[in-house]
Amino acid sequence: MKKTMTTFATALLCATAVQAQAQSNVTIYGIVDAGMVNERGGPGGATVTKLNSGVASSSRLGFRGREDLGGGLAAVFAIENGFNTDTGTVGQGGVLFGRQAYVGLSGGFGTLTLGRQYTPYYKTLRDVGDPFAAVSLAGRAGNIMTLNTRADNVVQYVSPVISGLRTDLAYGAGEVAGDSSKNRTLSASLAYANGPLALGGAHHRVENAAGTDRTRNTLLAASYTFSTVKAYVSHARNRGLGTADSHDTLAGVLVPFGRHKVMLSHVRHDDKARANQDARQWGVGYLYALSKRTDLYAAYAMIGNDNGAAFTVGSATERGSGDRAANLGVRHSF
């Protein structure tokens, strides 16, 4: 009898495990990236060579899950930690899940998520407007252009794709007692994709803590895939606090051939304020795929600053210290 009960319990546990696996799915994923960086033209003409983590892509460990709730509805979540390969420390200023942390529902209506998330503005530049989107090597748009990468306390809606169109809407609560507009984030985008053509437009607005001023960024981006070359162009209008006002324009190409990818980009920052602190960046990057998950990378970029502008060449995790930089490293995804 005891043996029969043990056999029955084991069978029941196995059936429960199979049922749970069929209803839900959790994926563990990540990137480990490290490279050598040489920066020149820093304060006083300083030169520095260092080993950095997350040169091409920020090193990360993530958990992504989905549970089928029936009727086409699913629960979704993601928690993603950033870390530094060179030191083993936590990235994003020590925040445990500083890259992403959200939970929500997905179905025929689209996806609704709550938490710390990528903004619609950032996803537009990443997915449509920058040849360095897959890597953030020297030459990436974010060295000069505003990225608005993530926002806290966000409720975000992503629509289903209809005739190639998709819209993303995000509201980030400022959480200031007595005035919900203070520290508030509003971000929205509209994207269109049809064959080789991709178009995107986005707007991002953040109220200051006092509720007296705001930053506003408006982006238009496009890419087109020819037979062997993918071309990119983006333009952003930036209105900051006070009289800050600027335009950023990017043009670039991605050339894949076999295991190789070559990226070229030029970014121009046109400062409309009285100081007229313009800047121009040129960048070239190279990837060699050792496998589907591992690649080697190299890049070089330089920035020309005018009238006291102090833009620096950075990477996926650092702003950098000089107006010239070279990267060389390895990246593994799992």
C-alpha positions in Angstrom: 0.0 0.0 0.0 2.8 2.4 0.9 4.6 1.6 -2.4 1.3 2.3 -4.3 0.8 5.6 -2.6 4.4 6.7 -3.3 4.0 5.7 -6.9 0.7 7.7 -7.1 2.3 10.8 -5.5 5.2 10.7 -7.8 2.9 10.5 -10.9 0.8 13.4 -9.6 3.9 15.6 -9.1 5.1 14.8 -12.6 1.7 15.6 -14.1 1.6 18.8 -12.1 5.0 19.8 -13.3 4.1 19.0 -16.9 0.9 21.1 -16.7 2.8 24.0 -15.1 5.4 23.9 -17.8 2.7 23.9 -20.5 1.0 26.9 -19.0 4.0 29.1 -18.2 7.5 29.7 -19.6 10.5 31.4 -17.9 13.6 32.2 -19.9 17.0 33.0 -18.4 19.1 35.1 -20.7 22.0 37.5 -20.6 25.1 39.1 -22.2 28.7 39.0 -20.9 30.8 41.7 -22.6 34.3 43.0 -21.9 36.8 45.0 -24.0 39.8 47.2 -24.0 39.2 50.9 -24.4 41.7 53.6 -25.4 40.5 57.2 -24.9 42.3 60.3 -25.9 41.8 64.1 -25.8 40.5 64.1 -22.2 41.0 67.0 -19.7 44.5 68.4 -20.3 44.9 66.1 -23.3 44.9 63.0 -21.1 45.1 59.5 -22.5 43.7 56.5 -20.7 43.7 52.7 -21.6 41.4 50.5 -19.5 39.4 47.2 -19.4 35.7 48.0 -19.4 32.6 45.9 -19.1 29.7 46.4 -21.5 31.5 48.2 -24.3 29.4 46.8 -27.1 26.4 45.8 -25.0 25.8 46.3 -21.3 26.5 43.0 -19.5 23.2 41.7 -18.0 21.4 38.8 -16.4 17.6 38.6 -17.0 14.6 36.5 -16.4 11.6 36.8 -18.7 8.3 34.9 -18.2 5.0 34.3 -19.8 2.0 32.4 -18.4 -1.0 31.4 -20.5 -4.2 32.6 -18.6 -6.6 31.3 -21.3 -8.8 33.0 -23.8 -5.8 34.5 -25.6 -4.7 36.3 -22.4 -1.2 35.9 -20.9 0.7 37.3 -17.9 4.2 38.6 -18.8 7.1 39.9 -16.7 10.8 40.7 -17.0 13.5 41.5 -14.4 16.9 42.4 -15.7 20.1 43.1 -13.8 23.0 45.0 -15.2 26.5 44.1 -13.9 30.1 45.0 -14.6 32.2 42.1 -16.0 35.5 43.8 -15.1 34.7 44.1 -11.4 31.7 41.9 -10.7 29.8 44.8 -9.3 26.2 45.8 -9.9 25.6 48.3 -12.8 23.0 51.1 -13.1 24.3 52.8 -10.0 23.8 49.7 -7.8 20.1 49.2 -8.6 19.5 45.4 -8.5 17.2 45.3 -11.5 18.2 48.6 -13.0 17.8 47.6 -16.6 14.2 46.5 -16.5 11.6 45.4 -14.0 8.0 45.1 -15.1 4.9 42.9 -15.0 1.7 43.0 -17.1 -0.8 41.4 -19.4 -0.7 40.6 -23.1 -3.4 39.6 -25.5 -5.2 40.5 -28.7 -5.5 44.0 -27.5 -1.8 44.4 -27.3 0.5 44.5 -24.2 0.1 46.5 -21.0 3.0 46.6 -18.6 3.9 48.3 -15.3 7.4 49.1 -13.9 10.8 50.3 -14.9 10.9 50.1 -18.7 12.5 51.2 -22.0 10.7 54.3 -23.3 8.9 54.5 -26.7 11.4 57.2 -27.6 14.4 55.1 -27.0 12.9 52.0 -28.8 12.3 54.2 -31.9 16.0 55.3 -32.1 17.2 51.7 -31.3 14.9 49.9 -33.7 14.8 52.3 -36.6 17.3 55.1 -36.5 20.8 54.0 -35.6 23.2 51.5 -37.3 24.9 51.1 -33.9 21.7 49.9 -32.4 22.9 46.3 -32.0 26.1 47.6 -30.4 26.8 50.7 -28.5 30.5 51.0 -29.5 32.3 54.2 -30.1 30.2 55.9 -32.7 26.8 55.3 -31.2 24.2 58.0 -31.5 23.9 58.3 -27.7 27.3 59.9 -27.3 25.7 63.1 -28.6 21.9 62.5 -29.0 19.5 62.3 -26.1 18.4 58.7 -25.6 15.7 58.8 -22.9 16.5 55.2 -22.4 14.4 54.1 -19.4 11.8 55.5 -17.0 10.6 54.5 -13.6 7.0 54.1 -12.4 5.8 53.6 -16.0 2.5 52.2 -17.3 3.1 51.3 -20.9 0.8 50.1 -23.7 2.1 48.5 -26.9 -0.5 48.0 -29.6 -0.7 45.0 -31.9 0.7 45.5 -35.4 -2.0 46.4 -37.8 -1.1 46.9 -41.5 2.5 47.5 -40.5 1.6 50.1 -37.9 2.3 50.0 -34.2 1.9 52.5 -31.4 3.6 52.7 -28.0 2.2 54.9 -25.2 3.9 55.4 -21.8 3.0 57.3 -18.6 5.5 57.6 -15.8 4.1 58.8 -12.5 6.0 61.6 -10.8 4.7 60.5 -7.4 4.8 64.0 -5.9 2.1 64.6 -3.3 -0.4 67.3 -4.3 0.7 67.7 -7.9 0.7 64.6 -10.2 2.4 66.6 -13.0 5.7 67.1 -11.1 8.4 64.7 -12.2 5.9 63.2 -14.7 7.1 61.4 -17.8 5.1 61.2 -21.0 6.4 59.2 -24.0 4.7 58.0 -27.2 5.8 56.6 -30.6 4.3 55.5 -33.9 6.2 52.9 -36.0 5.6 51.6 -39.5 7.4 48.6 -41.2 6.8 47.2 -44.6 9.4 45.0 -46.2 12.7 46.9 -46.4 11.3 50.2 -45.1 10.9 51.2 -41.5 9.7 54.5 -40.2 9.3 55.8 -36.7 8.3 59.0 -34.9 8.4 59.6 -31.1 7.9 62.3 -28.5 9.3 62.3 -24.9 8.4 64.9 -22.2 9.6 65.1 -18.6 8.3 67.7 -16.1 10.8 69.0 -13.6 10.5 68.4 -9.8 9.0 71.9 -9.2 6.5 71.6 -12.0 7.7 74.8 -13.5 9.6 73.6 -16.6 10.0 70.5 -18.8 12.3 68.8 -21.3 10.9 67.8 -24.7 12.4 65.6 -27.4 10.8 64.9 -30.7 12.4 62.3 -33.0 11.8 61.2 -36.6 13.7 58.1 -37.9 13.8 55.9 -41.0 15.8 53.0 -42.3 15.8 51.2 -45.6 17.4 47.8 -46.5 18.9 47.6 -49.9 20.3 44.3 -51.3 23.5 44.5 -49.3 23.3 47.8 -47.3 20.9 49.1 -44.7 20.8 52.9 -44.6 19.6 55.0 -41.5 18.6 58.6 -41.0 17.3 60.3 -37.8 16.5 63.8 -36.7 15.7 65.1 -33.2 14.5 68.4 -31.9 15.4 68.9 -28.3 14.0 71.6 -26.0 15.5 71.5 -22.5 15.1 73.4 -19.3 15.3 77.2 -19.6 16.5 78.3 -23.1 18.2 75.0 -24.0 17.4 74.2 -27.7 19.1 72.0 -30.2 18.8 69.7 -33.2 20.5 66.4 -33.7 20.9 64.7 -37.1 22.2 61.1 -37.7 23.1 59.4 -41.0 24.6 56.0 -41.2 24.9 52.6 -42.9 25.2 48.9 -41.8 26.9 46.5 -44.2 26.6 42.8 -43.4 28.6 40.2 -45.4 29.0 36.6 -44.2 30.2 36.6 -40.6 31.1 40.3 -40.8 29.3 43.6 -40.2 30.6 47.1 -40.8 28.8 50.2 -39.3 29.4 53.8 -40.3 27.7 56.8 -38.8 27.9 60.6 -38.6 26.0 62.6 -36.0 25.7 66.4 -35.9 24.6 68.4 -32.9 23.3 71.9 -33.8 23.0 74.0 -30.7 20.4 76.8 -31.1 21.1 78.5 -27.8 23.3 81.6 -27.5 26.4 79.6 -26.6 26.2 77.8 -30.0 28.1 74.7 -28.7 27.9 72.6 -31.8 29.5 69.1 -32.2 30.1 66.5 -34.9 30.9 62.8 -34.5 32.2 60.3 -37.0 32.3 56.6 -36.1 33.2 53.2 -37.6 32.5 49.8 -36.1 33.2 46.2 -37.0 31.7 42.9 -35.8 33.0 39.4 -36.5 30.6 36.5 -35.5 32.5 33.5 -34.1 29.2 31.8 -33.6 25.5 32.8 -33.3 26.1 33.8 -29.7 29.7 35.1 -29.6 31.3 37.9 -31.6 34.5 40.1 -31.6 34.2 43.8 -32.1 36.3 46.8 -32.8 35.4 50.5 -33.3 36.8 54.0 -33.5 35.1 57.4 -33.2 36.1 61.0 -32.9 34.1 64.2 -31.9 34.7 67.8 -33.0 33.5 70.2 -30.3 32.9 73.9 -30.9 32.6 76.9 -28.6 33.3 74.9 -25.4 31.1 71.9 -26.1 32.3 69.0 -24.1 30.8 65.9 -25.7 32.9 62.7 -25.3 33.1 59.3 -27.0 31.4 56.7 -24.9 30.2 53.1 -25.0 27.2 51.1 -23.9 27.9 51.7 -20.2 30.2 54.8 -20.0 30.1 58.4 -21.3 33.9 58.3 -21.9 36.6 60.9 -21.0 38.0 62.0 -24.4 37.0 63.2 -27.8 38.6 60.2 -29.5 38.2 56.5 -28.5 39.0 53.0 -29.8 37.3 49.8 -28.6 38.4 46.1 -29.0 36.6 43.3 -27.2 34.4 40.2 -27.1 30.7 39.7 -26.4 28.8 36.5 -25.6 25.0 36.2 -25.4 23.2 33.3 -23.7 
